[in-house]
């Protein structure tokens, strides 16, 4: 019931229950029998006042207690994200693959609930979050997509594509808007996709969510970092591919 998960990083302090508890404490110190309107029923009024105060205090304490045992600090998110990135990249390197690009991908449409939290005005914490790695081996482009369980520092593979580099016609960035439903109601997400066109079809990989992230803070630095990484990947791949075609 009170198990922690990635959602624990996004819990908000139950302020309204703190207020409720304070009201309960204040009611305990109010003597309604001195009020003429209630003087004839002082025993009943005192009993009701004590009962209501106790309910308010217990409810407030319970909700605050649940928050304290369920909340997860942002520092754990930062530490585990870095730990997961190292684990996954090490695993890929052991397979003899050359990593050409990696991206953390927020995909709110893939689950019933989604959360974004900013740090210093910049969205830094996301749920659900995926990790995309682009690598090459033996003239094949490999696209690995992992869903991260940040709180438990675990991951599992949700997408794996092998694309012969000779079959790639072009690569670039596209943008699209996804409409979806969640427990929050009808939502929309604008995303940047890495689009890989091959002789057999087109693969689109969501790599940066913009619309929902922007509602939580300024994403200009994140967008610039992303576009820079994509530019480096495309340039590196083009150089590697041109060298491979001359071999």
N, C-alpha and C positions, 0 to 999 in steps of 0.2 A: 504493500500500500504506500509505503514511504520510501521506496527505492529511488536511488538517484539515477539520472540519465542525462543526456545532452540538454534536455529541457531545463534541467536544474540551473544551468548557467544564466537563464533568462528570467528567473523568478524575481518578482518585485516585492519589496517589503510591504506587508499588509497594513498600510497606514490607517485604513478605515477601522480595522479591528483594534488597533492601538487606541484610536479615539473612542471606540466603544468601551474599551476597558477603563479608560480614564473617566468616562461618563459614569460607569458603574461605581468606581471609587468615590466620585463626587456625591452620587446619590446616597451612599452609605452615611455621609456626614450631614445630610439635610434632614432636619426634623420637621416633617410635614404636620405633626400634631399641633404645632404652633400656628399653623395656618387655619383661620376660622372656618374655612370651607370644609376642611377635613377633620376638625376637632371632635365632631360627634362620632367619627369612625376611626379614631386614632389607632386602635389595635389592628384593624383590617388594613389600614393604610401603611402602617409600619411593617406589617408582615409582607404585604405586596412589594413595598419598597426594597426590603431586604432580599426578597426572592428575585426581583428584577435585577438588582445590583449584582447578585451572585451570578446570575445567568450571563450578564454582560461581561463580568470579569473573567469567568471561566472560558467563555467563547473567545474573548480577546487573547487570553493566555494560550489557549489551544492553537489558534491560528498562527500566533507568533512562534510557538514551539515548533509547529510543522514547518514553518518557513526556515527556522534555524537548522533543523536537521535535514532539510531537503536542498538548501541552497548550496551551490558550488561556486567557488571564487574564480574570477576571470584568469588568475595566474595559472590555475590548473589547465584551463583551456589552452593558453599560450604554450605551456610546457608540453602538453600532450600532442598538440598539433605538430610541434617541431619534432617530437619523438616519432610520430607516425610518418612524417615525411622522410626522416632518416631511415626508418625500417623499410619503407617501401622502395626508396631509391637504392638502398643496399641490396635488396632482393633482386631488383631489375639488373643492377650491375653484375651480380653474381651469375646471371644468365648470359652474360656476354653482350648485353645490349648497350648502345651508346645513347644516353639521354640527351634529347635536343630541346626539350621544353617541358615545363610542369606548371599546373594551374590549380588553385583551389576554386571550386565551382559551387556556388550557392544555387540550388534548384528547388525553389519553394513549391512548385507544382507536383512534386513527386511524393508528397505526403499530405495528410489531413491538416497538419499544423506546421507553421513556419515562424521563425523568430530571427530578428536582427537586433544587435545591440552595438552602440557606438562607444568608442574610447577616444576621449579628447575631440569629440565632434566628428570622428571618422568611423564608419561602420567597420568593425573588426571581428565581430562574433556572429556566426550564422548557424542556423539549423533548418533543414538538413544541409550538410556540406559534403562535397565529393572532391576527390583528388584525381586530376587527369595528368598522365605522363605520356609524352610522345618520345619514342625511341626508335632506333634503327638497328638492324642486324641482318647481314647477308643480303643487302639491297632490298630489305622489306621494312616498311614503316609500321610500327606497332603502336596501337592506341590502347592504353590501359586506363580504365576508369574504376576507381575504388570509392565505395561509400564508407565514410569514417564514423566510428563511434568514439567521439572525442573523450567523453568522460571516462570510459573504460580503456581508452587507448588501444582499440581494436579496429580492424577494417576487413572488408570483404570485396572481392572483385565483382563488379556489376556489368562491366563492358570490356570486351577484348576484340580488337580488330587487327587483322594482318593484311597489309596492302602492299603489293609489289610496287616498288618505286617507279618502275617502268610504266605501270598502268596509270600513274597519276598525271592527269591533264593539267590541273591547276589547283592552287590553294589560296584561300583568302578569308577575309572577315565579312560576315553578313550580320544583319540585325533583324530580329523578328519579335513579335509580341504574342505571348501565350495567355489565353483566358482559361481560368480554372476555378474550381470550387474547393473550399476548405471550411473548417469549423468557424472561420472568421467571416464566411459569406463568399460572395463572388469576388474574385481577385484577378489581377492582371500583372504579368511580369514581362518586362522588356529585356531581351538578352542578346549578347554578342555570341555568335557561333563561329567556330573555325570550320569552314566548309572545304572539304576535300573532294574534288571532282576527279573521277577515274573513268576509264573506258567502260566500266560496268555499271556506273551509277554515281550517286553523290552521298557522302557521309557528312552529317552536321553534328558537331560536338559543342554543347553549351559550355562556355568558358567564363562568361562574366554576366551576372545579373545586375541590372541598372535601376529599374523603376522602383522596386520595393526597397532595395538597399539605399537609394537616394532619399527615401522618406525618413530614414533613420539618421542621416547625416550627410556630410559633404564627401562625395566619392571621386572628386576630381583627381586626387593623388592616386587612388586605386586604379582609376581608368587609365591614367598616364602610365603607371607601372605595367598594367596589363598590355596596353598597346605597344610599349617598348619591348616586352618579353615576346609578344607575337611577332613583332618586326624582326627581332634577333633570330627567332626560330625559322621564319620564312626565308630569311637571308642565308642562314646556316644550311638549311635544307637544300636550297637552290644551289649553293656552292658544292655541297656534298654530292648532290644528284648529277651536277654537270661533270664532276670528276669521275663519278661512277660510270657515266655514259661513255667516257673516253677510254675506260679500261678495256 
